[in-house]
């Protein structure tokens, strides 16, 4: 992109956004539409590889509202549902989004994030945001009189500076502000790491179910199987850090393939597949920040918290946080008297999404929860409500919560009825999520 002398030197703006992923690009586009002067700084260049390729049905109405639905459809793999595969039960169980409580969101897409993120970034620029790539934010100083001074460096080593009335941290797992404020903490209730790569020629489902995401449980966590367009399938292993430490001298690729071999249903689907990307790993997969906003700033999506990708909630939580964040920022800038109420609402929404997904995420590897997922029943519309959560329908007016409470009650009763099994599962989970300090295990 050609930049003007003003852009090279930096200047002032209403809102400076750190990061040009789904959260940053969405909030930039929405704020620019509202008439604010927005600068978005992305340290990398689009297109760039990223995991988090499986979207939720709840994303689609937002794509329509933003005017990018056709572009996303053009790059997406149709995803009608999700399938859980349990070696313990010797079978799989499919869930169709069309059977959720709200029948108006019957599918989602699976996307290459390089293409998806580029569409969102370009959309923000088209809406009027100054969107710069290859510019890394190096410092933020919040000023006594309000606003902030933001320092960044481009690829030529040139320093740029902006004075912004408001700062948005959409830096994802870089957690720019949270790290500098020292308010980022390991999630004490969860702890996982991921290894992943792309494959061509994997055996998929037939017909409409070809695009289903598949979750394969194994002894040390679970695998994702995400079909993408043009025959590519994303394979990832989410496991406990103690198991990552067992990698020893093996390369990441050897370690992942050795673990795939312990999961015959997945290994069978990859018998004729060819790996087409390097095997990569991400540690410290689960964290949370003490707060998500403050005077003249807020944090979106993964910049605030991340739990686990098992329900593909990451992109939806990021983009929804951008929608609510844009409204809050607009209020703060235009009507400061109502800023506190707007930020309280933002905080409530930011905590609500992870909270509702977390209850299921913390239990998804529990054998009693597996029984429920492998034999779903629609008593008091429980199955429809669970499907609504899987679809990301946790922020709207769909009346699922009474049925979700029924499901949770059924789960707790099942634990009481099987005390030994429940206690052993609790002990195992405590063992699994314990902290392991050995960064070297993530190296190839």
N, C-alpha and C positions, 0 to 999 in steps of 0.2 A: 504494500500500500504506500502511495506517495503521501508524505506528511508535510504540512505547512510549517513555516518557520515558527509560528505560534505554538503548534503542537509539539515541535521539537524542544522548545524552551520551556513549555508548560505555562499555565496561567491560572485563572480561577474558574470555578464551576460550582453548580449547585450541589451535585452529588458525584463523588468519585467512587467507582466500583472496582474492587480488587478481585480479579479473576473473570475469565470470559467463558466459563462453562454454562451448564443449563441454568443455574441460579443467577449468575451474574448477567448473562445475556438476557434473561427474561425480565429481571428487575430493571435493566437498562432500557429495554424497549418500552416497558410500561411507563417508566418515569419520563422518558423522552416524549411519549404520546401525551402525557399530562402537561407538557410544556416546560419541563425542567431541563437545564443544561447539564448533560451527563457525560462523564468521561469514564470509559471502561478500559482497564489495563490488564492485558493477558500476557504472562511471561513467555508462553510458547507461541507456536504458529499453528493455525488451523490449515489442513486437517491434522489431528494428532490422535494417537491411539489412547483409548481409555476403556476400562471395564465399566460394568453397569449397563449392559446392552439390552436388558429386558424391561420393557415399559409396562404400565398398568392401564386398564381401561379408563380410569379416572383422568389420565393425561389427555385423552382425546377431545373432550369438550374445550379444554384450554387451547389445544392446537387450533380448533375451529375459531375460537374467540380471537386468537392472535393472527389468524389468516394464513397459517402455514400448514394446515391439515393436508392439502394435496402434496406438498413437498415431502412431508413425513411419510405419507402413504407410498410415495414413489420409491423411497429407500428402505421401506420396512418389510419385514416378514410377518405375515398375518399370524396372530397369536390368539387362538380361541380359548385357551385355558392353560391349566397346569396339571402335571401328573407327578405323583409321588410313587417311588419304587422302593419297596421294602424287601430285602433278602430274608428278614425274619418271618415275614408273612408269605413269602414266595410268590408275590404278585405285585401289581401296580394298581393305583386308584387315580382316575382322572377327574378333574373338576372343570366344569365348563362355566365360563363367565356369563353365558346366556341364562344360567339358572340362578344367578344372584338375585337379591331382593329387587333391585332396580334393573329392569330388563332392557333399559335403553343403552347400556354399555356392554355389549356382548363380546367384545374382543379388544385386543391391544396390538402393539407391534413389538418386534425385536429388531434392533437397529445396530449398525456399526456406529459406535459413538463418534468416530472421526467425522463421518458424514452428518450425523445428527447435530453434533455441537457446532459444526460449521454453518449449518442452516440457521441455528438460533443466533449465532454471532453475527452473521450477515443481516439477519432480520433486525437486530438491535441497531446496526449501522443504518439500515434503510429507514428506520423510524426516527433517525436524527441524532443518535448517540455518537459521540466521538469514540470509536472503538479501535484501540491500538494493540498490535501484537508485538511480541519480542521486547516488551517493556516490563521489567520486574520491579515491583514495589519493594523498597528497601527500608522505609521508615515512615511512621505516622506520628505526628506530634499534635495532640489536642490542645487548642489555644485557650487561654483564660477568657478571652472575649467571645468565645464560641467558634465552632468549626474546627478545622484541622489543616495542618500543613503536611502534605504527602510528598515524599521523595521517592523517585524511581530512577532506574538506570536502564538505558537501552543497550542493544547488542554491540554498539560501537563504544560503549563505556561512557557515553555522555549522561550526565545527571540531569534530570528534569524535576520540576517541582510544581505542584498545584496547591492552591488554597481552595478548600472545599467547605461548603456549609454542612455537609453530611457525608459520612464515609460508610460504605457497605463492604463488609468482608464476605466475599463469595469465593474465597480461595480454596474451597474444598478441603482435602485432607492436609493441605499446608497449614490450615488453621492459623492464619497470619496474626490476627489480633489476640485470639485466645492464648496462643503460645507466648506472645510478648507480654500479655497481662498475667501470665502464669496461672491461668484459671482452667486449663485443660487437664483432665484427669482420666486415667484408665477407668473404664466402666467396671465397677466392682462386682456387677452381676452378670458380666459376660466377658469373654476373651477369646478371640479367634484370629486366625491368619488365613491367607489365601494364596494359592498357586494356580496359574492359569495359562492357557495357550489356545490358539485357533487350529482347527483341523478341517481338512477337506475329505469328503467321501464317507462321513459317518452315516450309519444306518438310522434313519429317522422314522417317525410314525407314518402311517399311511393316510392319504386323503386329507381331510380338513385338519386332522390332528398332527400333521407334519410340523406345524409351527409351535406346538405346545412346548413350553419350558418343562424340563424333567428334573426332578430332584431325586438323587440316589443316596439313600443312607448307607453308611458303612461304619466300621468299628470305631473310627476316630473322627467322625463328623459327617459331612455330606458333600456330594458333587453336584455342580450345575451342568446342565446340557441345554445349550441355547442355540436353536437353529437360526441362522442368518440367511440372507439372500445369496444367490450364486453358489450354493453348495457348501458354504462355510458354516462350521459349528463351533461355538465357543464352549470350551470345557474348563471347569474350574474346581478346585478342591478347597473347601473351607474346613479347617481343622483346628485343633487346639494347639497352642504354642508348645506344650510339652512334647507333642507328636512331631512338630517341626524340628525340635531339638534332636530327635532321633535320626534325622537325615544323615548325620555324620559326614563322611567324605563324599557321599553321592552328590551328583549335580542335581539341580532343581528338576530337570527333565527326568533323570533316572528315578528320583524320589517320587515324582508324580506318577510316572508309569508303573512303578512298583506298587503304589497304592491303588491305582486303577485295576491292576491285576487281582487285587483282593475283593473287587466288586464285579463279579461275573456278568450281571446284567448290563453294566456299562462297558466292560471290556469287550463283550460280544458286539456292541454297537460300534466299537472302534477298531474291529479286526481288520477292516479294509481301508481304514482312514490314514491319511498322511498329515503329519503336523506341518503347518505352514507359517507359524510365527514362533519366536523364541519363547521359552517358558520363563515367566516372570512371577514375582512373589510380592506380597504386601503383608507386612507385619503390623502389630498394634491396631488391629482392625476395628476395635470397639472402644470408643471414648466418648466423653461428654464434657461440656464446659459448664462452669458455675452459673453463667448468665449468657444471654443472647443479645443484649442491647445495653446501651448506656447513653450518656449525653452525647448526642451528635453521631452516634454510630449504631449499627446492628449487624448481626451475623446471620447468614442464610445457610440452609442445607448442611452439608458436611463440615462447613466452617464452624458450626455450633456443636454438632454431635453426629456420630455414626454408630450403628449397632451391628448389623449383620445383613448380608444381601439375600437371605433365603426367600423373602417374599417380594423381591424386586422393587422395593419401596423407595430406593435412593433418589432416582430422578424425579419421581412424583413429589416427594417431600421437599426436594430442592426447589422445584418450580412453583409449588404451592406456597412455600415460604416467600418466594419472590413476589407473588401476587399480593399476599397479605403485607409483606414488607413495603411494597411500592405504595400501598394505600396509607400505611403508617407514616412513611417518609413524607408523602404529599401533605398529610395533615400537619406534621411537625414543621414543615417549611411554610405552609400557607396560614396555618391557624395554631400558633404555639400554645394557646390557652387549652387546646384539646389534645396536646401532644401526649400527656401522661396516659390518658384513656386509650389513645391509639396504640401506644407502646405496650400497655397492659394486654390489650387484645392480641397484639402480635405475639407476646410472650405466651399467652394461653394457647394459641394455635401451634406455636413452635413446640411446645411441650406435649400437646395432645397427640399429634401424629406418632412420634416415637414411642410414647407411652402405650398406645393401643397396639402397635405392632410388636412392641417389646414383650408383652405378656405371652404372645404366641412364640416369638423367637426364642425366649429363654427356655421354652418347654418343647421345642420342635424335635429335639433328639431324645426326649423322654419316652420310654417304651409305652407308657400308658397313653400319652398323647398320640403316639404312632397308631395305637389301636383305634383311637377316635378318628384319625385322619384316614385310616385304611378301611373304616366301616362307617362312613358318615350317614346320619339319619336326620330327617327334616322335622323332627318333633318340635312343635312350636316355632317352626320356621328357622330352626337352628342352622341347618345347612345353608340356607339362603343368606343368613346373616354372616356366616363364616366366609362364604364366597364374596360377599360385599367387602369384607375386610381384605381378602386376597386381591380384589379389584381396585383397592385404594379408596373405596367410598366411605371414608371415615370423617370427612369434614362437612358434609352436606346435611340435608334434612331427612335422609332415609332413616326410618325408625327401626334401626337394627339393634339398639343397645339392650332392650329387654331380652331379646333372644340370645345376645352375646352373654348376658348375665346368666341365663339358663345353661348355656354351654359350659361356662366356667364352673357353675355349681355342679353340673354333671361330672366334670373333670375332678373336682375336689372330692366328691362323693366316691368316685372310682378309686382315688388314692387312699381314702379311709378304708374302703372295702378290701384293698390289697396292701396292707401296711408294710409287709416285708419288701415287696417289690418297689413300693414307693420310697421306702427308706434307702434301699440299695441305689435307686436312681438318684436320690438326693445326694448321697455320698459320692457317687460317681461324678455328678455334675460339679461338686465342690472340688474334686480332684482335677477335673478337666479344665476349669477356668482359673486355676491358680496361676500366679504370675511366674513367668520364666524370663530371666534376663540373659539373653544370648543372641545379640543382633547378628552374629556371624552365620546363624543357621539360615538366614534368608538369602545369603549369597549363592550364586550359581556355582 
